[in-house]
Amino acid sequence: MKTKLIKIKQVFFVIFITSSLFSSCQEKNFIETEQEVIDNETPTNNNPDEEILNTDISVINFEQGGPVGGGYPNVVTWDPNEAGKIYFGSDIGGTGKSTNYGKDFESSARGLGYEDSHQKIAALNAIDVNGSTIIVGGTGFKGAGGEVISSSNGGETWSHDSSDISFSAQNSNAPLPTGRPRSTDPSLIQWVSGATWVAGTYKDGVWISTNNRNSWTRLKVFNGDVFVRAMAMSPDDVNTVYVGLWGDNSSIENKGLWRISNLDSSPQATKVSGIPDVVESITVLGNRLYLACGKFGVRRFVPSNNNLSDITGNIGNTVMSTAIHGVERSWNTDRVVVGTAEGNGDIWVSEDSGSSWTNTTASGVSFNPWGSNENLIVFEKHGNWALGGAKCDVATIQISPHNPDAWVVCSTSAIWTTDNAGSSWRPANGFQILTYRDVEISKTGVIAVANVDHDVLLSTDQGSKWTAIGLQSVTTGNGLKFSPNGEELAFAVNERDNNTSDGKFGIASSPNTPLSPEIKEISNTASPKRIIGSSWVHLPNKTERIIVAIDDGGVRTIDRSNGYWSNWTIRSNAFMGAQINNGLRCAVETDGASITFIYDRQTGVWRTTDYGETWSQILTTTAGSDQGYLAYDSANDNLYVSTPNEVILLKNASTEISTYNLSFPTSKPGALALDSVGRLLVYAEPLIAGNFDCALYCNSNPSTDKNMWVDVADETFKRVAPPVTDIDILENQVVLTTSGKGLLVSKSYPN
């Protein structure tokens, strides 16, 4: 079947690319013996029988989709000026908001989508500054790569204030506890007055800004290591801040609660005596500080008279008190709410300033979100991750300033809310921070996606409902490939982080009925490590063959004849060495028969023309995590390659290659895919921080016109600001997988 090419009418704009900006590209490491390099020459249409159509594509409309839940929400903060509005920050999924007291959330990270560390939110605090809400956040990973961000328009868009300081939105390094709870808290950035702000970092102490967060200076008030866990402005003095530190380790010099005074002149730090070595969270109610002190329990401290009380009560010390908030009443009637971790993730409430406590999650919680009767997929296999469960860690709890009975909680894999002071709990709807890596759509319209934490997910109704399938003991899915007839799905499940365990490989025989698929594990005694890419082809004798690319394991094949699978055969160890581990994917494209291409991130692109038995290298451009993609037009033997810096076309890809630079509009292309009529979609990160939006570029005629690029991303795409990890297209549907933002599924797409 001949590919139909579409010629786009330039509805919005035409991108003119001057030779001074884009025609001089970085030198490409092509294999000169196998191909002719023609970088600056526009390809011509050598197939006059192709039908040229005129179809307008001005924009593709997307919805954020996929199963709710996943990842780890770190922080939530209520808007002080707008009732019912909440903002969240997550470990991998950036920011988002709710406008109905946390019952429904949507991602809203426009402006943050150009660097991975900026999706890692450790602190988020919505502050009333002279009658206007300013949301400030801190990003980073283990004290590196992050910055201070802010929004002055209700979380619609985000600005990068400064990169002087960094936080940590994920697991810690020693001497801090390496698992949860993390160094995250809404309070870690505070407004002092005027243009002065203070911030507590992961490992570099306390910093001050006197120019509205544009630059920061470290307060030299400590000697030795300082690991800040929480902050609170003093109830007595506008120029004093209280800082909660982690110090439950003999090597850490500075511990407990500290008072930093004279912020407007010569700051000084004084340790508050009698406080435990760990202060995870602080809330101020009137003239009283309530402290969540990890495994040491809960304390109340009154700065005006240095009165200190242990109010742990029946919360006990077998768990860690990690989050605290409350409602000011009187000295003996404050409502205090505490979240716990490392034993049970419960929510405790006291209506008498900590004299007595009630566990609001002891009687159980609902696994189905607001407005739904279906349980979250994540808790079907991991029920003990849910609120109140043995493996649940509570990171944040915040009470609405507009409704004392409306509470919101960040914990393992979900945001939870109550509107009746803890009498009942439900997870929030729409909250999606799963990291996906692969997507495949079968001929019959079944969507399969693989993600980092929760098996392989299938949808038979264009993404409305999802079912998880997998193999025992490992959950990270990769290497998806439907059989040529679409009636089976091959998939791998792997160890995620270190590639130290054998991977597994399975065949689901009925992906179109995912509630009861028959899954057969394909294994042998010399199991490979994690499989991160595959193709499924037919040999001339009707034997079927699966070709797999293995992280640090070369290339192998396995054949099925007369319904029986053979053993694995090693085909090449010349490539597929150790990959970049947080990528967990490599691009594999095939014609369904003798030709397969693999983009090995460590060495470049490789080709086989004999069903995977021998391989030759055709491109030596290496790639990093979530880089290096392929799309193959087998009818015209055109291979499209997204390298870390450009998009190129390899014509006659299976024989004598000619290479063309397609003059992609930015130098940061990513995932790409061809549709059924020959249009090429390519995801692009913003070039620099000043380029505000991510883009989804379409070229309607990539084999003949290298300059015909139009951004077809809609406002949902730009609001979500997705780091796209894979794209697939079937007929009138486009599905994009993202890192930390769930899925983007098109509502319509022109044929």
C-alpha angles and dihedrals in degrees: 000000000000120000115246114221123213124214111209121218106224097244100167108016147332117236111226111198115195121216090238091061107037114003092077102068130175115281110271123220099224122164099252094197091062105038147030115236114219102164101162100040122097112232116244128219104258093176108072092177091069114109113239111208132189110224126156119227108180098156142348113226115222138190124203105241147158131093116327118244134033138113117051124290107210108184143012130187132185122231105248093210105037119059116231096012118127133175124205135198124199141195095250108358106069119222138326143164147225127208098189105061095281099304092117130023136187131190114254112175105134107160097028100075102099105072130041096223091059090064089061107088116190099164133027125171127173107206133186104233109185093325098318128097116241115184113203126186141180123217137186147096120262091334097310139099099012140104147182116288132184144184127203097179103064097278095303092123134007133218130207104233102179143332097212094108137034137202135194123248096174141047119325136238124236135306083042117065106279095217131046141345093067135204091269132121137145090237100061093102118048136181113231103180139297108358094338123113134168129207136189115215133204098256108343101075131234124337135192133208123195096181103061096277097306091122136005138211125201115242106234094211099117134063114210132006120346120191108185117206103166144001137197133180113244116261089218107041129036091209096054128083129187117222125200114208136192112235109149092129129077092230093061112088101190117059144162127006124349133186115217110194136178094043089162094056128004108355118218130188124217125181116232107230124230096027117127119256093257128056111178101171140005134200126184118216112177108309092339132097118207114199131199102208105186114235089356092070130224131331137188119211129185109198095196093066102013090241110167126187133182103224099168093120117157093347082084133186100274087090132042119253100221109159134036138178138149156168121264115235117137135321092275102027104052115137106233123185123193131189123204139203144178096055106023131357099225135155115226125191133197122192094187106056094273101312090119135011138207124198105227094190098049093095093053138260135245116260093200117083127237112294094015137095095199123093120237111265092228091064096046089077099020105041092153089064091067123099109289092022128129093246097041119113120195112217103173140007123187131178120214115255087214100046121027092201095056111089132171126200134193114209142142110326099341150050111236129201139189128190096188104057095270100313088122134011133201133176116249119258124236094023106139127168101143116138112230126190110177137034129184128175117202126221088257093054100258111149117213121187130179123209140185101249113021119047124253119319126211131195126187096180103061094274104313097114130023137200126196122226129176150126127275126279100006126068112179109108126209144143098051118185131161119217113256091260092047094235097111136041126211116203141164129219118201149174105269113213116031108015091229097131131068113265124228131225127202143177120220106205098198113031089158088068100041096168090072110019121161106233121195120191114222107209146141137187093271097055115184125233119256116332110220104174140020147174129203115212142170122236120214092256090057092256112141121225133193116203116199134192112213127203104244090349111086124229126315137177135206126194134210120205125169089357097304127110119223127213124283117274122205108231104171141003092175091100142007096080122159109327129206098282101217090056097065094179141077128190116252122178130180144174089225091253134048100342125078130159126200126192104212106195093213099051111012136247124347131190138203125190097178103064096278099307098115130020138202130189116242102171130028099194107125124212140204136221112323091003132106114059136176136202121183128204098196094181091064098024092240120149118196116203128194107201123182090269111025148007117247137182122222107199118199085020095175095050132013104001125217114191128212130185108226094204095235110203096242136030093237108072121163139168117011140182141180121229126218094270098047103264115144121220118195128181117222132192117217110274095232137354091272091061097083107199141052111233141210108208124200126199110190095194108027096160093059109021120045095181101054099105124147127176105235098175115126129217093270090057092049094044092052090045093203127201092219116214102178142001133203131176131198120179104299100357132084121190121191123191118208140196105249099342103083117230134326111213122186118238091205138000127183116244 
